[in-house]
Amino acid sequence: MSFTLNKPTQELADEVALRCELNPAGTRRIGNFGFIELEDAWGDEATIVNTARISSTNKRLRSLADFTDKDRALLYLLLKDNHGTPFETVYFRYRFIAPIFVLRQWVKHRVSSWNEFSMRYRKPISMAYVPDVEARRVDGFEVLDEAAVAEYEALMAQLFDWYERQYEQACQRIDAARAAGEIPQKEGGRDPFRGRARELLRNVTPVAAYSDVYWTINFRSLMNFFNLRRKPDAQYEIRQYADAAFELFAARMPLLAETMMQVLHEKDGQ
């Protein structure tokens, strides 16, 4: 059973397709509706080294192209010896569309800015995560078969269909009450009656439903996210997003990514 996309979800699907076309190197699709984009970054490896040297010299590196072996060694030592604050001067802004259950894990990385799509103001994204074969396997054993996944998908679709029907009926009741003079006319801004309907109806939304988030984070916190969520024992779904986020970051700042992996590998080897 396929999902019926409501208007906002179709608009979102179209926007994702456009972003992938405009920024193919900075975007990744994940699963049946997931998506991540590294939209912007502030600072670079030179920013980190310049910040660390503020008390020792007035000379400043302009970019990674100015790095000498000494500068590369300093970047490594700063990270290896936990001189954290210079790494907080570099920021990244990601946008991602992920299942709500993934967001519940992701938001625990609290040293960041988090702006999430709200179902108080808009209809839910009428698409749910459907686990692929790899997601259903543990050590090669398939814990859910195709029949179970088909029932799962049908149940998710029924919930979205129920929301659409109930919201339409609620809007009709509100419009009829306004026409009869039973409730005030809408005077601009958010309609409190329709808003309350959305607030109540969103309660049936499953954690498999997708949500939409802007995530802004400094490198020090991003490194911690990568270290925890890219490990082999991290949950499959969030690991997919963490791996994609790392690929996009590494393409933008290769030296910093290489240095981070070296330091993490050495720490794991201790």
C-alpha positions in Angstrom: 0.0 0.0 0.0 1.5 3.3 -1.0 1.2 6.6 0.9 -1.1 9.4 -0.3 0.9 12.6 -0.1 -1.0 15.6 1.2 -0.3 19.0 -0.4 2.5 20.0 2.1 4.2 16.7 1.7 4.2 16.8 -2.1 5.6 20.4 -1.9 8.3 19.0 0.4 9.1 16.2 -2.0 9.4 18.7 -4.8 11.7 20.9 -2.8 14.0 18.0 -1.9 14.2 17.0 -5.6 15.1 20.6 -6.4 17.8 20.8 -3.7 19.3 17.5 -4.9 19.4 19.0 -8.4 20.9 22.3 -7.3 23.3 21.0 -4.7 24.1 17.4 -5.6 27.5 17.4 -3.8 25.9 18.7 -0.6 22.8 16.5 -0.4 21.9 12.9 0.3 18.7 10.9 0.2 18.2 8.3 2.9 15.6 5.5 3.1 12.2 5.9 1.4 11.8 9.7 2.2 14.7 10.8 4.2 17.0 13.6 3.2 20.0 15.6 4.5 21.8 18.7 3.2 24.8 20.6 4.5 23.4 24.0 3.7 26.2 26.2 5.0 29.3 26.4 7.2 31.1 29.2 8.9 34.8 29.1 9.5 37.4 26.5 8.5 40.6 24.9 9.6 42.4 28.3 9.5 39.7 29.7 11.9 40.6 27.1 14.4 44.4 27.6 14.3 44.0 31.4 14.3 41.8 31.2 17.4 44.3 29.0 19.2 47.2 31.3 18.4 45.5 34.6 19.5 47.8 35.0 22.5 51.0 34.1 20.7 51.0 35.9 17.3 49.2 38.5 15.2 49.8 36.5 12.0 46.7 34.9 10.6 46.2 32.2 8.1 43.7 33.1 5.4 42.6 29.6 4.4 43.7 26.0 4.3 45.9 26.8 1.3 48.2 28.7 3.6 48.8 25.7 5.9 52.3 24.5 6.5 53.3 21.2 8.2 53.6 23.1 11.4 50.0 24.3 11.1 48.7 20.8 10.4 50.6 19.5 13.4 49.1 22.2 15.6 45.6 21.3 14.5 46.2 17.7 15.4 47.7 18.5 18.8 44.8 20.8 19.7 42.3 18.1 19.0 44.3 15.3 20.5 44.9 17.2 23.7 41.3 18.3 24.1 41.8 22.1 23.6 38.2 22.4 22.8 37.3 26.0 22.5 39.0 26.8 19.2 36.9 24.0 17.6 33.7 25.8 18.8 34.4 28.7 16.4 33.5 26.6 13.3 29.7 26.0 12.7 27.6 24.0 10.3 23.9 24.2 9.4 22.3 21.0 8.3 18.7 20.4 7.2 17.4 16.9 7.5 14.1 15.1 7.1 14.1 12.0 9.3 11.6 9.8 11.2 10.5 11.1 14.6 12.1 8.2 16.4 15.4 9.2 14.9 14.9 12.8 16.0 14.3 11.6 19.6 17.8 10.2 19.7 19.3 13.1 17.7 18.0 15.9 19.9 19.9 14.4 22.9 22.9 16.1 21.5 21.9 19.3 23.1 24.8 21.7 22.4 23.3 22.8 19.1 20.4 24.9 17.7 17.3 22.9 16.8 14.4 24.2 14.7 11.8 21.5 13.9 8.7 21.5 11.7 5.6 22.0 13.9 2.3 20.1 13.5 0.5 22.8 15.4 0.8 25.0 12.4 0.8 22.6 9.5 -0.4 19.1 8.7 2.0 16.3 9.4 4.3 15.0 6.7 2.1 12.1 5.3 5.0 9.7 4.8 6.3 7.1 7.2 9.7 5.4 7.3 9.5 1.9 5.9 12.5 -0.3 6.9 14.4 -1.8 4.0 15.8 -5.4 4.1 19.1 -4.3 5.7 17.2 -2.4 8.5 15.3 -5.6 9.3 18.3 -7.8 9.6 20.4 -8.7 12.7 23.5 -10.7 12.0 21.9 -11.8 8.7 18.6 -12.9 10.3 15.5 -11.0 9.1 13.4 -10.1 12.2 10.4 -8.8 10.2 9.4 -10.5 7.0 7.8 -8.9 3.9 4.2 -9.7 5.1 4.8 -7.9 8.4 6.3 -4.9 6.6 3.3 -4.7 4.3 1.0 -4.6 7.3 3.2 -2.0 8.9 3.1 0.2 5.9 -0.7 -0.2 5.5 -1.2 0.8 9.1 0.9 3.9 8.8 -1.1 4.9 5.6 -4.4 4.4 7.4 -3.3 6.7 10.2 -2.5 9.5 7.7 -5.8 8.9 5.8 -7.7 9.1 9.1 -6.0 12.4 9.9 -7.0 13.9 6.6 -10.6 12.8 6.9 -11.0 14.1 10.4 -9.3 17.4 9.7 -11.5 18.0 6.7 -14.6 17.2 8.8 -13.4 19.5 11.6 -12.8 22.4 9.1 -16.3 21.9 7.7 -17.8 22.1 11.2 -15.8 25.2 11.9 -16.9 26.9 8.7 -20.5 26.0 9.3 -20.4 27.4 12.8 -18.9 30.6 11.5 -21.6 30.9 8.9 -24.2 30.4 11.6 -22.6 33.1 13.8 -21.8 30.5 16.5 -18.1 31.3 16.6 -16.2 34.5 15.6 -15.0 35.1 12.1 -11.3 34.6 11.4 -9.5 38.0 11.5 -6.0 37.1 10.2 -3.2 35.1 11.6 -3.5 31.6 13.0 -7.1 30.3 13.2 -7.4 29.0 16.8 -10.2 26.6 15.9 -8.3 24.9 13.1 -5.1 25.1 15.1 -6.7 23.2 18.0 -7.9 20.6 15.6 -4.4 20.1 14.3 -3.0 20.0 17.9 -5.5 17.2 18.8 -5.3 15.2 15.6 -1.5 15.1 15.5 -1.6 12.8 18.6 -2.2 9.8 16.3 1.0 10.6 14.3 3.4 7.6 14.7 7.1 8.0 15.5 7.8 6.5 12.1 6.4 9.6 10.5 9.0 12.0 9.1 9.7 15.5 10.4 11.8 18.4 9.1 14.6 20.0 11.1 17.3 22.7 10.8 20.3 21.8 12.9 23.1 24.3 13.6 26.1 23.0 15.5 29.8 23.8 16.2 32.5 21.3 15.3 33.3 20.3 18.9 29.7 19.1 19.4 29.5 17.7 15.8 32.6 15.5 16.5 30.9 14.1 19.6 27.8 13.3 17.4 29.9 11.5 14.8 31.9 9.6 17.5 28.7 8.2 19.1 26.3 7.8 16.2 28.7 6.4 13.6 29.8 3.5 15.8 28.8 0.0 14.6 26.5 -0.5 17.6 24.6 2.8 17.0 21.0 2.2 15.8 20.9 1.6 12.1 18.7 4.5 11.1 20.5 7.3 12.9 23.8 5.8 11.8 22.7 6.3 8.2 22.1 10.0 8.8 25.4 10.4 10.8 27.4 8.7 8.0 25.7 11.0 5.4 26.3 14.1 7.6 30.0 13.1 8.0 30.4 12.6 4.2 29.1 16.1 3.5 31.2 17.6 6.3 34.4 15.8 5.1 33.9 17.0 1.5 33.7 20.6 2.9 36.6 20.4 5.3 38.8 17.4 4.4 41.8 18.2 6.7 39.6 18.7 9.7 37.8 15.4 8.9 41.1 13.6 8.5 42.5 15.0 11.7 39.3 14.1 13.6 39.4 10.5 12.4 43.0 10.1 13.3 42.4 11.4 16.8 39.3 9.2 17.3 41.1 6.1 15.9 44.0 6.7 18.3 41.6 7.1 21.3 39.8 3.9 20.4 43.1 2.1 20.2 44.1 3.0 23.7 
